[in-house]
């Protein structure tokens, strides 16, 4: 196994034999086990990525943000990518899931109240009750390493 420089996981190369392609169901199951992911979107014609906490609601990814924020404005009705992962560098095991889908602002009051009950609390102070909902159209996932990871390798700390 090649030695990876800190922060670069060489084993995520898709040609590595130890890499296992995950089913859509397994991808969504794993995503439900981690609280944080990355949304990739276009801002002023350039790629942008933001670390966000999220929840899975009826198979959609739900992010809470402020209605006035750049993220809300840039993602309204746009096609975005969303990525979540869990990697144990010591054990050389992990998984990564990427979805691509349409983002929409939740404008319906009843739906907003329902999402607020899901208790998606934002880590960023001052972010209001504006929700972005992403419906997965394309789902890709990879697991690397021999042993089956049940979720975040630090899941017992949450």
N, C-alpha and C positions, 0 to 999 in steps of 0.2 A: 504494500500500500504506500503510495507516495506521501511524503511528509507535507502536511499543509501548513502554510504560513498562518499565523494567528489571524482569524477573521476571514480566511479564504478556505472554503470547504471544497477541496478538489474532488472529493468523491461524489459531488452532485453532478458530475459529468454524466450525461445520459448514456454514454457508451460503457460505463462501468457495469460489469455483469451483476454486481450485488444490488443494482438499482431495480426496484420493483414498481411497476406502474399500478396505481391504485384505481379502484372502481369509483364511480361518482358517489355511491352511497358511503364508501369508506372515507372518501375525501371530506364529505360533509360531516361525517361523524367526528373525524379528527379536528376539523375546524371548530366544532362545538366545544372542544376541550380546552381551547386557549382563549384568553380574554383580549388579546391584542393582535392586530394585523396591520398591513400596509395598503392604503388605497393609492392607486396609480392613476393619474388623470392628466388632462391637458390644461395648463394655465397660461394664458397669453401666448398660445401656439407652441409652448415648450412643455416637455414632460415634467411632471411634478409628482412627488411621493410624500405621503404623510403617514406617520404612525398614529393609529387610532384604536380605541377600544371599541368592541363591537359585540353584537349578540346575533344569534341565528333565530329567526322567527319565521315559522312555516316555510323553511327552506330558503328564505331570503337573508341577506346580510343587512343588518340595521346598524347605522352609525348615528350617534347624537352629536350635533354641532350647533353653532350659532347661526341664525338665519341670515345675519349680515356678513358672515365670514366668507373668505375667498373660496373655501372648500364648497360651501353651499352654492355659491354663484357659479363656480366652474363646473360643477357636476350635474347641474339641473338638466335632466333629459339626455345626458351624455353617456356614451359607452365608456366604461372604466374597467380597470383590472383591480383585483383585490388578492392579496397574498397573505397567507399565514403559515407559520412553520414552528417546528420544535426540533432543536438540534442539541445533541449531547456530544460535544467535541471530544471529551475524554473517552467515551465509549464508541465513537465513530458510528453512531446511529442517529437517525432523525427522519423527519418527513417535511415535505413542503407541498402546499396546495395553492394553485392559482386559479381564480375564476375570472371570467370576462362576462360582463353583462351591462344592462341599461340601468343607470341610476335615476331615481326620481325622488323629488321632495315629497314628503308626506304632508298633504294639505288638509286632509279630512280630519275634523276634530275628534271624531270617535276613534279613528285609527290611531291618532296621536295619544289619546288617553289610554288606549290599549297598550301601546308601546311603552308609555310611561310606567305602566304596571309591571312590565318586564324588568323594571328597575335597572336600566342601563345608565349607570352613573358615569359621567365623564370625568376623566382625570384632570382635565384642564378646567380651572376655575372660571366661572362666568359664562360657561357655555349653556345656552338655553335649551328649550324643549323643541328644537328643530331636528327632525329625523330625516336621514337619507336612507333609502331602501334600494338595495341592488339585487336584481333577480338574475341568478346565474344562468347564462346561456351556454358557455363553454366552461368545463371543469377539468383541470388536469392536476394530477397528484403523483408524487414520487416518494417512495420510502427507501432509505438506504441503510445498510447494515443488516446483520443476520437476525437480530432479535426484534420481535414485534413490540413497538412502543405503544403504550396505551394512550399516550397523550403527551402533554408538556412534561419534560423530564424533571421539572421542579413543581409539578402540579400539587404535590402535598404541601407546598408552602402557601398556596392561595387560601 
